[in-house]
Amino acid sequence: MGRKGVSLQEKRERILRIYHESKDVFNLKKLEKLGSKAGVVLRT
């Protein structure tokens, strides 16, 4: 049985949590790296 994917809403919440916790500005490469650690695959 495969893993259930993360919903778009959940991805948004996780990315926003990264911004709110760090209060910093990111380029796309850095955001993708942090997002993958939070369980978000941005290109899907």
N, CA, C and O atoms as a Tripos MOL2 file, in Angstrom:
@<TRIPOS>MOLECULE
protein
  176   175    44     0     0
PROTEIN
NO_CHARGES

@<TRIPOS>ATOM
      1 N           0.8500   -1.1870    0.0000 N.3       1 MET1
      2 CA          0.0000    0.0000    0.0000 C.3       1 MET1
      3 C           0.8900    1.2420    0.0000 C.2       1 MET1
      4 O           1.8260    1.3280    0.7950 O.2       1 MET1
      5 N           0.6110    2.1950   -0.8740 N.am      2 GLY2
      6 CA          1.4170    3.4070   -0.9940 C.3       2 GLY2
      7 C           1.0710    4.4420    0.0570 C.2       2 GLY2
      8 O           0.0290    4.3860    0.7100 O.2       2 GLY2
      9 N           1.9830    5.3840    0.1920 N.am      3 ARG3
     10 CA          1.7480    6.4770    1.1370 C.3       3 ARG3
     11 C           0.7270    7.4440    0.5820 C.2       3 ARG3
     12 O           0.6840    7.6940   -0.6230 O.2       3 ARG3
     13 N          -0.0830    7.9800    1.4510 N.am      4 LYS4
     14 CA         -1.0440    8.9970    1.0360 C.3       4 LYS4
     15 C          -0.3050   10.3220    0.8950 C.2       4 LYS4
     16 O           0.4820   10.6980    1.7640 O.2       4 LYS4
     17 N          -0.5610   11.0240   -0.1990 N.am      5 GLY5
     18 CA          0.0950   12.3010   -0.4390 C.3       5 GLY5
     19 C          -0.4270   13.3890    0.4750 C.2       5 GLY5
     20 O          -1.4720   13.2430    1.1080 O.2       5 GLY5
     21 N           0.3020   14.4630    0.5350 N.am      6 VAL6
     22 CA         -0.0750   15.6140    1.3540 C.3       6 VAL6
     23 C          -0.9630   16.5260    0.5100 C.2       6 VAL6
     24 O          -0.6550   16.7960   -0.6510 O.2       6 VAL6
     25 N          -2.0450   16.9920    1.0830 N.am      7 SER7
     26 CA         -2.9570   17.8650    0.3470 C.3       7 SER7
     27 C          -2.3160   19.2280    0.0990 C.2       7 SER7
     28 O          -1.3680   19.6180    0.7810 O.2       7 SER7
     29 N          -2.8470   19.9370   -0.8820 N.am      8 LEU8
     30 CA         -2.3340   21.2650   -1.2100 C.3       8 LEU8
     31 C          -2.4410   22.1960   -0.0090 C.2       8 LEU8
     32 O          -1.5280   22.9780    0.2560 O.2       8 LEU8
     33 N          -3.5430   22.1160    0.7130 N.am      9 GLN9
     34 CA         -3.7300   22.9590    1.8950 C.3       9 GLN9
     35 C          -2.6610   22.6640    2.9530 C.2       9 GLN9
     36 O          -2.1190   23.5800    3.5700 O.2       9 GLN9
     37 N          -2.3690   21.3880    3.1520 N.am     10 GLU10
     38 CA         -1.3480   21.0110    4.1350 C.3      10 GLU10
     39 C           0.0380   21.5040    3.6960 C.2      10 GLU10
     40 O           0.8360   21.9370    4.5280 O.2      10 GLU10
     41 N           0.3200   21.4360    2.3910 N.am     11 LYS11
     42 CA          1.5950   21.9510    1.8870 C.3      11 LYS11
     43 C           1.7070   23.4460    2.1560 C.2      11 LYS11
     44 O           2.7520   23.9270    2.5940 O.2      11 LYS11
     45 N           0.6270   24.1780    1.8930 N.am     12 ARG12
     46 CA          0.6280   25.6230    2.1460 C.3      12 ARG12
     47 C           0.8840   25.9210    3.6130 C.2      12 ARG12
     48 O           1.6640   26.8130    3.9450 O.2      12 ARG12
     49 N           0.2230   25.1720    4.4930 N.am     13 GLU13
     50 CA          0.3930   25.3980    5.9300 C.3      13 GLU13
     51 C           1.8290   25.1310    6.3610 C.2      13 GLU13
     52 O           2.3820   25.8710    7.1740 O.2      13 GLU13
     53 N           2.4290   24.0860    5.8270 N.am     14 ARG14
     54 CA          3.8070   23.7590    6.1970 C.3      14 ARG14
     55 C           4.7860   24.8240    5.7110 C.2      14 ARG14
     56 O           5.6990   25.2080    6.4420 O.2      14 ARG14
     57 N           4.5990   25.3080    4.4700 N.am     15 ILE15
     58 CA          5.4800   26.3540    3.9380 C.3      15 ILE15
     59 C           5.3010   27.6510    4.7230 C.2      15 ILE15
     60 O           6.2810   28.3220    5.0450 O.2      15 ILE15
     61 N           4.0610   28.0040    5.0290 N.am     16 LEU16
     62 CA          3.8180   29.2130    5.8270 C.3      16 LEU16
     63 C           4.4360   29.0950    7.2080 C.2      16 LEU16
     64 O           4.9310   30.0820    7.7530 O.2      16 LEU16
     65 N           4.4130   27.9000    7.7800 N.am     17 ARG17
     66 CA          5.0230   27.6830    9.0910 C.3      17 ARG17
     67 C           6.5240   27.9530    9.0250 C.2      17 ARG17
     68 O           7.0970   28.5050    9.9640 O.2      17 ARG17
     69 N           7.1690   27.5630    7.9100 N.am     18 ILE18
     70 CA          8.6010   27.8330    7.7350 C.3      18 ILE18
     71 C           8.8490   29.3390    7.7450 C.2      18 ILE18
     72 O           9.7580   29.8170    8.4230 O.2      18 ILE18
     73 N           8.0350   30.0900    6.9890 N.am     19 TYR19
     74 CA          8.1860   31.5480    6.9480 C.3      19 TYR19
     75 C           7.9520   32.1780    8.3170 C.2      19 TYR19
     76 O           8.7250   33.0350    8.7430 O.2      19 TYR19
     77 N           6.9040   31.7640    9.0020 N.am     20 HIS20
     78 CA          6.5480   32.3730   10.2820 C.3      20 HIS20
     79 C           7.5870   32.0750   11.3600 C.2      20 HIS20
     80 O           7.8760   32.9310   12.1960 O.2      20 HIS20
     81 N           8.1430   30.8770   11.3450 N.am     21 GLU21
     82 CA          9.1290   30.5230   12.3640 C.3      21 GLU21
     83 C          10.4580   31.2420   12.1390 C.2      21 GLU21
     84 O          11.1230   31.6180   13.1040 O.2      21 GLU21
     85 N          10.8520   31.4380   10.8870 N.am     22 SER22
     86 CA         12.1630   32.0270   10.6210 C.3      22 SER22
     87 C          12.1180   33.5390   10.4260 C.2      22 SER22
     88 O          13.0940   34.2320   10.7140 O.2      22 SER22
     89 N          10.9840   34.0550    9.9370 N.am     23 LYS23
     90 CA         10.8380   35.4870    9.6380 C.3      23 LYS23
     91 C          11.9830   35.9630    8.7410 C.2      23 LYS23
     92 O          12.5950   37.0030    8.9830 O.2      23 LYS23
     93 N          12.2510   35.1770    7.7060 N.am     24 ASP24
     94 CA         13.3450   35.4590    6.7850 C.3      24 ASP24
     95 C          12.8280   35.3750    5.3510 C.2      24 ASP24
     96 O          11.7070   34.9250    5.1120 O.2      24 ASP24
     97 N          13.6480   35.8070    4.4070 N.am     25 VAL25
     98 CA         13.3140   35.7380    2.9870 C.3      25 VAL25
     99 C          14.1560   34.6290    2.3680 C.2      25 VAL25
    100 O          15.3480   34.5160    2.6550 O.2      25 VAL25
    101 N          13.5380   33.8110    1.5160 N.am     26 PHE26
    102 CA         14.2330   32.6770    0.9180 C.3      26 PHE26
    103 C          14.1750   32.7570   -0.5950 C.2      26 PHE26
    104 O          13.2050   33.2590   -1.1630 O.2      26 PHE26
    105 N          15.2310   32.2520   -1.2550 N.am     27 ASN27
    106 CA         15.1310   32.0280   -2.6860 C.3      27 ASN27
    107 C          14.5060   30.6410   -2.8860 C.2      27 ASN27
    108 O          14.3580   29.8830   -1.9270 O.2      27 ASN27
    109 N          14.1460   30.3150   -4.1110 N.am     28 LEU28
    110 CA         13.4240   29.0750   -4.3750 C.3      28 LEU28
    111 C          14.2270   27.8450   -3.9710 C.2      28 LEU28
    112 O          13.6740   26.9020   -3.4050 O.2      28 LEU28
    113 N          15.5120   27.8460   -4.2550 N.am     29 LYS29
    114 CA         16.3490   26.6890   -3.9360 C.3      29 LYS29
    115 C          16.3590   26.4120   -2.4290 C.2      29 LYS29
    116 O          16.2160   25.2660   -2.0030 O.2      29 LYS29
    117 N          16.5280   27.4510   -1.6390 N.am     30 LYS30
    118 CA         16.5490   27.2980   -0.1810 C.3      30 LYS30
    119 C          15.1760   26.8690    0.3330 C.2      30 LYS30
    120 O          15.0790   26.0310    1.2300 O.2      30 LYS30
    121 N          14.1190   27.4430   -0.2330 N.am     31 LEU31
    122 CA         12.7650   27.0930    0.1880 C.3      31 LEU31
    123 C          12.4480   25.6340   -0.1290 C.2      31 LEU31
    124 O          11.8100   24.9530    0.6750 O.2      31 LEU31
    125 N          12.8820   25.1480   -1.2820 N.am     32 GLU32
    126 CA         12.6720   23.7450   -1.6310 C.3      32 GLU32
    127 C          13.4040   22.8290   -0.6550 C.2      32 GLU32
    128 O          12.8790   21.7860   -0.2660 O.2      32 GLU32
    129 N          14.6030   23.2140   -0.2630 N.am     33 LYS33
    130 CA         15.3750   22.4030    0.6780 C.3      33 LYS33
    131 C          14.6790   22.3490    2.0400 C.2      33 LYS33
    132 O          14.5430   21.2750    2.6270 O.2      33 LYS33
    133 N          14.2400   23.5010    2.5380 N.am     34 LEU34
    134 CA         13.5420   23.5390    3.8200 C.3      34 LEU34
    135 C          12.1930   22.8330    3.7310 C.2      34 LEU34
    136 O          11.7760   22.1550    4.6700 O.2      34 LEU34
    137 N          11.5190   22.9950    2.6000 N.am     35 GLY35
    138 CA         10.2250   22.3480    2.4070 C.3      35 GLY35
    139 C          10.3400   20.8380    2.3950 C.2      35 GLY35
    140 O           9.4840   20.1480    2.9490 O.2      35 GLY35
    141 N          11.3830   20.3130    1.7750 N.am     36 SER36
    142 CA         11.5520   18.8640    1.7420 C.3      36 SER36
    143 C          11.7880   18.3060    3.1430 C.2      36 SER36
    144 O          11.3600   17.1930    3.4490 O.2      36 SER36
    145 N          12.4630   19.0680    3.9850 N.am     37 LYS37
    146 CA         12.6490   18.6390    5.3730 C.3      37 LYS37
    147 C          11.3300   18.6360    6.1320 C.2      37 LYS37
    148 O          11.1450   17.8540    7.0650 O.2      37 LYS37
    149 N          10.4030   19.5230    5.7260 N.am     38 ALA38
    150 CA          9.0930   19.6050    6.3750 C.3      38 ALA38
    151 C           8.0910   18.6380    5.7460 C.2      38 ALA38
    152 O           6.9360   18.5820    6.1660 O.2      38 ALA38
    153 N           8.5310   17.8730    4.7360 N.am     39 GLY39
    154 CA          7.6500   16.8980    4.1110 C.3      39 GLY39
    155 C           6.8430   17.4330    2.9500 C.2      39 GLY39
    156 O           5.7920   16.8830    2.6230 O.2      39 GLY39
    157 N           7.3160   18.4980    2.3180 N.am     40 VAL40
    158 CA          6.6130   19.0990    1.1860 C.3      40 VAL40
    159 C           7.4670   18.9330   -0.0640 C.2      40 VAL40
    160 O           8.6230   19.3550   -0.0930 O.2      40 VAL40
    161 N           6.8950   18.3150   -1.0990 N.am     41 VAL41
    162 CA          7.5510   18.2220   -2.3940 C.3      41 VAL41
    163 C           6.9210   19.2920   -3.2570 C.2      41 VAL41
    164 O           5.7580   19.1700   -3.6400 O.2      41 VAL41
    165 N           7.6760   20.3520   -3.5760 N.am     42 LEU42
    166 CA          7.1030   21.5250   -4.2230 C.3      42 LEU42
    167 C           6.7640   21.3050   -5.6850 C.2      42 LEU42
    168 O           5.8690   21.9740   -6.2020 O.2      42 LEU42
    169 N           7.4270   20.4140   -6.3590 N.am     43 ARG43
    170 CA          7.2190   20.2580   -7.8000 C.3      43 ARG43
    171 C           6.1420   19.2360   -8.1460 C.2      43 ARG43
    172 O           6.0630   18.7920   -9.2920 O.2      43 ARG43
    173 N           5.3270   18.8610   -7.1910 N.am     44 THR44
    174 CA          4.2340   17.9180   -7.4840 C.3      44 THR44
    175 C           2.9100   18.5370   -7.1790 C.2      44 THR44
    176 O           1.8730   17.8990   -7.3610 O.2      44 THR44
@<TRIPOS>BOND
     1     1     2 1
     2     2     3 1
     3     3     4 2
     4     3     5 am
     5     5     6 1
     6     6     7 1
     7     7     8 2
     8     7     9 am
     9     9    10 1
    10    10    11 1
    11    11    12 2
    12    11    13 am
    13    13    14 1
    14    14    15 1
    15    15    16 2
    16    15    17 am
    17    17    18 1
    18    18    19 1
    19    19    20 2
    20    19    21 am
    21    21    22 1
    22    22    23 1
    23    23    24 2
    24    23    25 am
    25    25    26 1
    26    26    27 1
    27    27    28 2
    28    27    29 am
    29    29    30 1
    30    30    31 1
    31    31    32 2
    32    31    33 am
    33    33    34 1
    34    34    35 1
    35    35    36 2
    36    35    37 am
    37    37    38 1
    38    38    39 1
    39    39    40 2
    40    39    41 am
    41    41    42 1
    42    42    43 1
    43    43    44 2
    44    43    45 am
    45    45    46 1
    46    46    47 1
    47    47    48 2
    48    47    49 am
    49    49    50 1
    50    50    51 1
    51    51    52 2
    52    51    53 am
    53    53    54 1
    54    54    55 1
    55    55    56 2
    56    55    57 am
    57    57    58 1
    58    58    59 1
    59    59    60 2
    60    59    61 am
    61    61    62 1
    62    62    63 1
    63    63    64 2
    64    63    65 am
    65    65    66 1
    66    66    67 1
    67    67    68 2
    68    67    69 am
    69    69    70 1
    70    70    71 1
    71    71    72 2
    72    71    73 am
    73    73    74 1
    74    74    75 1
    75    75    76 2
    76    75    77 am
    77    77    78 1
    78    78    79 1
    79    79    80 2
    80    79    81 am
    81    81    82 1
    82    82    83 1
    83    83    84 2
    84    83    85 am
    85    85    86 1
    86    86    87 1
    87    87    88 2
    88    87    89 am
    89    89    90 1
    90    90    91 1
    91    91    92 2
    92    91    93 am
    93    93    94 1
    94    94    95 1
    95    95    96 2
    96    95    97 am
    97    97    98 1
    98    98    99 1
    99    99   100 2
   100    99   101 am
   101   101   102 1
   102   102   103 1
   103   103   104 2
   104   103   105 am
   105   105   106 1
   106   106   107 1
   107   107   108 2
   108   107   109 am
   109   109   110 1
   110   110   111 1
   111   111   112 2
   112   111   113 am
   113   113   114 1
   114   114   115 1
   115   115   116 2
   116   115   117 am
   117   117   118 1
   118   118   119 1
   119   119   120 2
   120   119   121 am
   121   121   122 1
   122   122   123 1
   123   123   124 2
   124   123   125 am
   125   125   126 1
   126   126   127 1
   127   127   128 2
   128   127   129 am
   129   129   130 1
   130   130   131 1
   131   131   132 2
   132   131   133 am
   133   133   134 1
   134   134   135 1
   135   135   136 2
   136   135   137 am
   137   137   138 1
   138   138   139 1
   139   139   140 2
   140   139   141 am
   141   141   142 1
   142   142   143 1
   143   143   144 2
   144   143   145 am
   145   145   146 1
   146   146   147 1
   147   147   148 2
   148   147   149 am
   149   149   150 1
   150   150   151 1
   151   151   152 2
   152   151   153 am
   153   153   154 1
   154   154   155 1
   155   155   156 2
   156   155   157 am
   157   157   158 1
   158   158   159 1
   159   159   160 2
   160   159   161 am
   161   161   162 1
   162   162   163 1
   163   163   164 2
   164   163   165 am
   165   165   166 1
   166   166   167 1
   167   167   168 2
   168   167   169 am
   169   169   170 1
   170   170   171 1
   171   171   172 2
   172   171   173 am
   173   173   174 1
   174   174   175 1
   175   175   176 2
@<TRIPOS>SUBSTRUCTURE
     1 MET1         2 RESIDUE 1 A MET
     2 GLY2         6 RESIDUE 1 A GLY
     3 ARG3        10 RESIDUE 1 A ARG
     4 LYS4        14 RESIDUE 1 A LYS
     5 GLY5        18 RESIDUE 1 A GLY
     6 VAL6        22 RESIDUE 1 A VAL
     7 SER7        26 RESIDUE 1 A SER
     8 LEU8        30 RESIDUE 1 A LEU
     9 GLN9        34 RESIDUE 1 A GLN
    10 GLU10       38 RESIDUE 1 A GLU
    11 LYS11       42 RESIDUE 1 A LYS
    12 ARG12       46 RESIDUE 1 A ARG
    13 GLU13       50 RESIDUE 1 A GLU
    14 ARG14       54 RESIDUE 1 A ARG
    15 ILE15       58 RESIDUE 1 A ILE
    16 LEU16       62 RESIDUE 1 A LEU
    17 ARG17       66 RESIDUE 1 A ARG
    18 ILE18       70 RESIDUE 1 A ILE
    19 TYR19       74 RESIDUE 1 A TYR
    20 HIS20       78 RESIDUE 1 A HIS
    21 GLU21       82 RESIDUE 1 A GLU
    22 SER22       86 RESIDUE 1 A SER
    23 LYS23       90 RESIDUE 1 A LYS
    24 ASP24       94 RESIDUE 1 A ASP
    25 VAL25       98 RESIDUE 1 A VAL
    26 PHE26      102 RESIDUE 1 A PHE
    27 ASN27      106 RESIDUE 1 A ASN
    28 LEU28      110 RESIDUE 1 A LEU
    29 LYS29      114 RESIDUE 1 A LYS
    30 LYS30      118 RESIDUE 1 A LYS
    31 LEU31      122 RESIDUE 1 A LEU
    32 GLU32      126 RESIDUE 1 A GLU
    33 LYS33      130 RESIDUE 1 A LYS
    34 LEU34      134 RESIDUE 1 A LEU
    35 GLY35      138 RESIDUE 1 A GLY
    36 SER36      142 RESIDUE 1 A SER
    37 LYS37      146 RESIDUE 1 A LYS
    38 ALA38      150 RESIDUE 1 A ALA
    39 GLY39      154 RESIDUE 1 A GLY
    40 VAL40      158 RESIDUE 1 A VAL
    41 VAL41      162 RESIDUE 1 A VAL
    42 LEU42      166 RESIDUE 1 A LEU
    43 ARG43      170 RESIDUE 1 A ARG
    44 THR44      174 RESIDUE 1 A THR
